[in-house]
């Protein structure tokens, strides 16, 4: 099996959303109220939020230091 690591881009947003929702839920579902958990996930792992974060990361990583 070949493994490669690369910087995520906008085309990865949906996969990152799914991964974020799944891992956050698995980590906190027993500790948090379901409504609070749902609100957090909807706010922080939406495609629009992930795309905004990726755009911010891409913009900063391409800036000269």
JOKAQUI-V489465 format. One record per residue. N is the residue number from 1. RES is the residue in one letter. SS is DSSP state (a for helix, b for strand, c for the rest). PSI is psi in whole degrees, -180 to 180 (* if undefined). D_FIRST is the distance of its C-alpha to the first C-alpha in Angstrom with 1 decimal. Layout:
N/RES/SS/PSI/D_FIRST
N/RES/SS/PSI/D_FIRST
This chain:
1/X/c/130/0.0
2/X/c/134/3.8
3/X/c/134/6.5
4/X/c/147/10.0
5/X/c/132/13.3
6/X/c/164/16.3
7/X/c/135/19.8
8/X/c/151/20.5
9/X/c/-178/23.1
10/X/a/-33/25.5
11/X/a/-14/23.3
12/X/a/-1/21.2
13/X/a/-46/24.4
14/X/a/-38/24.2
15/X/a/-40/20.8
16/X/a/-40/22.1
17/X/a/-50/25.2
18/X/a/-43/23.6
19/X/a/-44/21.5
20/X/a/-47/24.7
21/X/a/-47/26.9
22/X/a/-49/24.7
23/X/a/-38/24.2
24/X/a/-44/27.8
25/X/a/-49/29.2
26/X/a/-34/27.3
27/X/a/-31/28.6
28/X/a/0/32.1
29/X/c/-28/33.2
30/X/c/-15/35.3
31/X/c/-28/36.9
32/X/c/154/38.0
33/X/c/142/40.4
34/X/a/-37/38.6
35/X/a/-41/40.6
36/X/a/-43/39.7
37/X/a/-46/36.0
38/X/a/-45/36.1
39/X/a/-43/38.1
40/X/a/-47/35.8
41/X/a/-44/32.7
42/X/a/-36/34.6
43/X/a/-39/35.8
44/X/a/-16/32.7
45/X/c/26/29.8
46/X/c/154/31.4
47/X/a/-41/29.8
48/X/a/-41/32.8
49/X/a/-44/32.4
50/X/a/-42/28.7
51/X/a/-42/29.4
52/X/a/-43/32.4
53/X/a/-40/30.3
54/X/a/-43/27.7
55/X/a/-41/30.6
56/X/a/-43/32.1
57/X/a/-45/29.0
58/X/a/-43/28.5
59/X/a/-43/32.2
60/X/a/-34/32.3
61/X/a/-19/29.3
62/X/c/-3/30.7
63/X/c/140/34.2
64/X/c/146/35.3
65/X/c/*/36.0
